[in-house]
Amino acid sequence: MTGELVRDIAAEVFKTVLMVSGPMLLVSLLVGVAISFFQAITQIQEFTITFVPKIIAVFLCIFLVLPWIESVLVDFTRRLIMNIPIYIR
């Protein structure tokens, strides 16, 4: 296994991780900004207010994007298994 091959596999892993975790992170960021904006307008400085809406939004996002996440992970695993003969040379 060459260094170039390891680098290619690592790049594919990082790309897959970013694709799978991206939607949840983006939803969490947007909900956090919206709640922070609401807190700045109303001057309510309660730290626990941000947790429940973020958790609900992330769970809803996971529920909605789960079929897509599954297809991305299955495709990645399939490519990894199919390329095992190339990796062991």
N, CA and C atoms as an extended XYZ file, in Angstrom:
267
Properties=species:S:1:pos:R:3:atomname:S:1:resname:S:1:resid:I:1 pbc="F F F"
N         0.844       -1.159        0.000 N   MET     1
C         0.000        0.000        0.000 CA  MET     1
C         0.897        1.231        0.000 C   MET     1
N         0.727        2.059       -0.997 N   THR     2
C         1.569        3.247       -1.132 CA  THR     2
C         0.995        4.412       -0.335 C   THR     2
N         1.812        5.407       -0.164 N   GLY     3
C         1.372        6.608        0.538 CA  GLY     3
C         0.273        7.334       -0.214 C   GLY     3
N         0.360        7.311       -1.522 N   GLU     4
C        -0.664        7.966       -2.340 CA  GLU     4
C        -2.027        7.298       -2.166 C   GLU     4
N        -2.019        5.982       -2.083 N   LEU     5
C        -3.258        5.235       -1.891 CA  LEU     5
C        -3.866        5.531       -0.526 C   LEU     5
N        -3.032        5.593        0.503 N   VAL     6
C        -3.510        5.923        1.844 CA  VAL     6
C        -4.088        7.330        1.859 C   VAL     6
N        -3.425        8.259        1.186 N   ARG     7
C        -3.912        9.637        1.110 CA  ARG     7
C        -5.263        9.699        0.397 C   ARG     7
N        -5.422        8.930       -0.669 N   ASP     8
C        -6.694        8.907       -1.400 CA  ASP     8
C        -7.820        8.329       -0.546 C   ASP     8
N        -7.525        7.259        0.178 N   ILE     9
C        -8.541        6.659        1.052 CA  ILE     9
C        -8.907        7.639        2.166 C   ILE     9
N        -7.919        8.285        2.760 N   ALA    10
C        -8.188        9.247        3.834 CA  ALA    10
C        -9.003       10.426        3.318 C   ALA    10
N        -8.711       10.891        2.122 N   ALA    11
C        -9.489       11.986        1.543 CA  ALA    11
C       -10.932       11.573        1.315 C   ALA    11
N       -11.135       10.358        0.854 N   GLU    12
C       -12.490        9.847        0.645 CA  GLU    12
C       -13.232        9.707        1.973 C   GLU    12
N       -12.528        9.267        3.014 N   VAL    13
C       -13.144        9.140        4.340 CA  VAL    13
C       -13.569       10.510        4.854 C   VAL    13
N       -12.693       11.499        4.771 N   PHE    14
C       -13.026       12.835        5.262 CA  PHE    14
C       -14.162       13.453        4.462 C   PHE    14
N       -14.168       13.231        3.156 N   LYS    15
C       -15.255       13.740        2.315 CA  LYS    15
C       -16.587       13.112        2.723 C   LYS    15
N       -16.578       11.816        2.984 N   THR    16
C       -17.802       11.123        3.398 CA  THR    16
C       -18.266       11.606        4.763 C   THR    16
N       -17.350       11.780        5.691 N   VAL    17
C       -17.715       12.265        7.029 CA  VAL    17
C       -18.331       13.656        6.944 C   VAL    17
N       -17.750       14.536        6.133 N   LEU    18
C       -18.299       15.880        5.984 CA  LEU    18
C       -19.670       15.856        5.319 C   LEU    18
N       -19.847       14.992        4.338 N   MET    19
C       -21.138       14.898        3.669 CA  MET    19
C       -22.218       14.386        4.615 C   MET    19
N       -21.862       13.408        5.449 N   VAL    20
C       -22.844       12.809        6.353 CA  VAL    20
C       -23.167       13.745        7.526 C   VAL    20
N       -22.183       14.414        8.072 N   SER    21
C       -22.422       15.255        9.245 CA  SER    21
C       -22.805       16.683        8.889 C   SER    21
N       -22.590       17.078        7.651 N   GLY    22
C       -22.856       18.459        7.234 CA  GLY    22
C       -24.270       18.947        7.455 C   GLY    22
N       -25.279       18.211        7.033 N   PRO    23
C       -26.645       18.719        7.231 CA  PRO    23
C       -27.001       18.961        8.697 C   PRO    23
N       -26.612       18.055        9.575 N   MET    24
C       -26.930       18.241       10.986 CA  MET    24
C       -26.178       19.436       11.577 C   MET    24
N       -24.918       19.598       11.187 N   LEU    25
C       -24.153       20.737       11.689 CA  LEU    25
C       -24.720       22.055       11.182 C   LEU    25
N       -25.139       22.078        9.928 N   LEU    26
C       -25.714       23.293        9.352 CA  LEU    26
C       -27.032       23.649       10.033 C   LEU    26
N       -27.891       22.665       10.263 N   VAL    27
C       -29.157       22.919       10.954 CA  VAL    27
C       -28.891       23.420       12.374 C   VAL    27
N       -27.958       22.801       13.056 N   SER    28
C       -27.621       23.229       14.410 CA  SER    28
C       -27.096       24.664       14.423 C   SER    28
N       -26.286       24.990       13.444 N   LEU    29
C       -25.754       26.355       13.347 CA  LEU    29
C       -26.869       27.361       13.104 C   LEU    29
N       -27.756       27.064       12.163 N   LEU    30
C       -28.842       27.989       11.837 CA  LEU    30
C       -29.802       28.171       13.008 C   LEU    30
N       -30.145       27.093       13.687 N   VAL    31
C       -31.028       27.196       14.854 CA  VAL    31
C       -30.333       27.974       15.968 C   VAL    31
N       -29.055       27.731       16.171 N   GLY    32
C       -28.303       28.465       17.192 CA  GLY    32
C       -28.243       29.952       16.920 C   GLY    32
N       -28.043       30.320       15.655 N   VAL    33
C       -28.005       31.742       15.294 CA  VAL    33
C       -29.382       32.373       15.486 C   VAL    33
N       -30.439       31.657       15.081 N   ALA    34
C       -31.794       32.190       15.244 CA  ALA    34
C       -32.133       32.385       16.720 C   ALA    34
N       -31.774       31.432       17.559 N   ILE    35
C       -32.060       31.551       18.990 CA  ILE    35
C       -31.216       32.662       19.613 C   ILE    35
N       -29.977       32.782       19.197 N   SER    36
C       -29.129       33.863       19.708 CA  SER    36
C       -29.688       35.227       19.315 C   SER    36
N       -30.194       35.303       18.088 N   PHE    37
C       -30.823       36.545       17.625 CA  PHE    37
C       -32.054       36.862       18.482 C   PHE    37
N       -32.873       35.841       18.748 N   PHE    38
C       -34.055       36.015       19.599 CA  PHE    38
C       -33.645       36.447       21.008 C   PHE    38
N       -32.590       35.849       21.549 N   GLN    39
C       -32.130       36.212       22.887 CA  GLN    39
C       -31.593       37.638       22.916 C   GLN    39
N       -30.942       38.064       21.840 N   ALA    40
C       -30.417       39.432       21.801 CA  ALA    40
C       -31.554       40.451       21.726 C   ALA    40
N       -32.604       40.103       20.983 N   ILE    41
C       -33.731       41.030       20.863 CA  ILE    41
C       -34.495       41.126       22.182 C   ILE    41
N       -34.776       39.997       22.807 N   THR    42
C       -35.577       39.988       24.037 CA  THR    42
C       -34.738       40.167       25.298 C   THR    42
N       -33.451       40.142       25.172 N   GLN    43
C       -32.514       40.269       26.286 CA  GLN    43
C       -32.698       39.161       27.333 C   GLN    43
N       -33.132       37.995       26.875 N   ILE    44
C       -33.202       36.818       27.744 CA  ILE    44
C       -31.857       36.106       27.613 C   ILE    44
N       -31.115       36.040       28.690 N   GLN    45
C       -29.782       35.437       28.636 CA  GLN    45
C       -29.753       34.104       29.375 C   GLN    45
N       -30.658       33.232       29.009 N   GLU    46
C       -30.718       31.903       29.611 CA  GLU    46
C       -29.977       30.925       28.704 C   GLU    46
N       -28.983       30.226       29.223 N   PHE    47
C       -28.158       29.338       28.409 CA  PHE    47
C       -28.880       28.060       28.016 C   PHE    47
N       -29.820       27.627       28.827 N   THR    48
C       -30.494       26.361       28.538 CA  THR    48
C       -31.533       26.484       27.433 C   THR    48
N       -31.904       27.691       27.057 N   ILE    49
C       -32.904       27.882       25.997 CA  ILE    49
C       -32.408       27.341       24.662 C   ILE    49
N       -31.132       27.373       24.424 N   THR    50
C       -30.614       26.957       23.118 CA  THR    50
C       -30.583       25.440       22.939 C   THR    50
N       -30.520       24.678       24.000 N   PHE    51
C       -30.310       23.236       23.870 CA  PHE    51
C       -31.514       22.486       23.314 C   PHE    51
N       -32.689       22.717       23.858 N   VAL    52
C       -33.862       21.942       23.447 CA  VAL    52
C       -34.216       22.183       21.979 C   VAL    52
N       -34.305       23.422       21.498 N   PRO    53
C       -34.605       23.603       20.073 CA  PRO    53
C       -33.535       23.012       19.147 C   PRO    53
N       -32.278       23.112       19.552 N   LYS    54
C       -31.216       22.525       18.734 CA  LYS    54
C       -31.345       21.011       18.668 C   LYS    54
N       -31.614       20.379       19.785 N   ILE    55
C       -31.753       18.923       19.815 CA  ILE    55
C       -32.931       18.489       18.961 C   ILE    55
N       -34.059       19.181       19.091 N   ILE    56
C       -35.235       18.843       18.288 CA  ILE    56
C       -34.953       19.031       16.807 C   ILE    56
N       -34.307       20.145       16.448 N   ALA    57
C       -34.003       20.421       15.042 CA  ALA    57
C       -33.032       19.394       14.467 C   ALA    57
N       -32.030       19.010       15.224 N   VAL    58
C       -31.057       18.020       14.744 CA  VAL    58
C       -31.714       16.653       14.583 C   VAL    58
N       -32.566       16.264       15.524 N   PHE    59
C       -33.267       14.982       15.386 CA  PHE    59
C       -34.199       14.981       14.182 C   PHE    59
N       -34.898       16.084       13.952 N   LEU    60
C       -35.743       16.175       12.760 CA  LEU    60
C       -34.913       16.103       11.486 C   LEU    60
N       -33.762       16.759       11.502 N   CYS    61
C       -32.871       16.712       10.340 CA  CYS    61
C       -32.370       15.294       10.101 C   CYS    61
N       -31.973       14.618       11.160 N   ILE    62
C       -31.518       13.231       11.025 CA  ILE    62
C       -32.639       12.374       10.449 C   ILE    62
N       -33.853       12.550       10.959 N   PHE    63
C       -34.989       11.783       10.480 CA  PHE    63
C       -35.246       12.030        8.991 C   PHE    63
N       -35.117       13.280        8.555 N   LEU    64
C       -35.387       13.622        7.161 CA  LEU    64
C       -34.281       13.191        6.209 C   LEU    64
N       -33.024       13.257        6.652 N   VAL    65
C       -31.906       12.949        5.757 CA  VAL    65
C       -31.350       11.545        5.926 C   VAL    65
N       -31.955       10.756        6.788 N   LEU    66
C       -31.434        9.413        7.050 CA  LEU    66
C       -31.352        8.533        5.801 C   LEU    66
N       -32.343        8.534        4.907 N   PRO    67
C       -32.188        7.703        3.698 CA  PRO    67
C       -30.993        8.127        2.840 C   PRO    67
N       -30.768        9.429        2.730 N   TRP    68
C       -29.621        9.916        1.960 CA  TRP    68
C       -28.304        9.539        2.653 C   TRP    68
N       -28.243        9.683        3.968 N   ILE    69
C       -27.040        9.308        4.717 CA  ILE    69
C       -26.751        7.830        4.528 C   ILE    69
N       -27.797        7.017        4.583 N   GLU    70
C       -27.620        5.582        4.397 CA  GLU    70
C       -27.052        5.278        3.016 C   GLU    70
N       -27.565        5.930        1.982 N   SER    71
C       -27.050        5.663        0.633 CA  SER    71
C       -25.601        6.107        0.485 C   SER    71
N       -25.236        7.229        1.090 N   VAL    72
C       -23.843        7.700        1.021 CA  VAL    72
C       -22.920        6.707        1.716 C   VAL    72
N       -23.309        6.235        2.896 N   LEU    73
C       -22.462        5.299        3.638 CA  LEU    73
C       -22.391        3.930        2.956 C   LEU    73
N       -23.506        3.469        2.387 N   VAL    74
C       -23.489        2.189        1.687 CA  VAL    74
C       -22.619        2.280        0.433 C   VAL    74
N       -22.723        3.388       -0.312 N   ASP    75
C       -21.875        3.563       -1.499 CA  ASP    75
C       -20.395        3.608       -1.132 C   ASP    75
N       -20.077        4.319       -0.048 N   PHE    76
C       -18.686        4.387        0.393 CA  PHE    76
C       -18.170        3.004        0.784 C   PHE    76
N       -18.964        2.267        1.549 N   THR    77
C       -18.555        0.924        1.983 CA  THR    77
C       -18.416       -0.009        0.790 C   THR    77
N       -19.338        0.086       -0.145 N   ARG    78
C       -19.282       -0.761       -1.338 CA  ARG    78
C       -17.999       -0.469       -2.147 C   ARG    78
N       -17.688        0.810       -2.335 N   ARG    79
C       -16.454        1.156       -3.066 CA  ARG    79
C       -15.221        0.661       -2.325 C   ARG    79
N       -15.240        0.785       -1.004 N   LEU    80
C       -14.101        0.338       -0.204 CA  LEU    80
C       -13.908       -1.165       -0.324 C   LEU    80
N       -14.984       -1.929       -0.246 N   ILE    81
C       -14.887       -3.384       -0.336 CA  ILE    81
C       -14.504       -3.821       -1.742 C   ILE    81
N       -15.058       -3.158       -2.756 N   MET    82
C       -14.749       -3.520       -4.146 CA  MET    82
C       -13.278       -3.254       -4.492 C   MET    82
N       -12.669       -2.286       -3.812 N   ASN    83
C       -11.280       -1.930       -4.115 CA  ASN    83
C       -10.259       -2.648       -3.241 C   ASN    83
N       -10.673       -3.605       -2.446 N   ILE    84
C        -9.736       -4.355       -1.598 CA  ILE    84
C        -8.621       -5.006       -2.423 C   ILE    84
N        -8.906       -5.611       -3.578 N   PRO    85
C        -7.795       -6.180       -4.363 CA  PRO    85
C        -6.749       -5.142       -4.790 C   PRO    85
N        -7.200       -3.919       -5.039 N   ILE    86
C        -6.257       -2.850       -5.400 CA  ILE    86
C        -5.432       -2.454       -4.161 C   ILE    86
N        -6.053       -2.447       -2.989 N   TYR    87
C        -5.378       -2.019       -1.779 CA  TYR    87
C        -4.295       -2.997       -1.334 C   TYR    87
N        -4.486       -4.293       -1.590 N   ILE    88
C        -3.516       -5.262       -1.069 CA  ILE    88
C        -2.349       -5.508       -2.002 C   ILE    88
N        -2.352       -4.900       -3.158 N   ARG    89
C        -1.196       -5.083       -4.064 CA  ARG    89
C         0.042       -4.419       -3.544 C   ARG    89
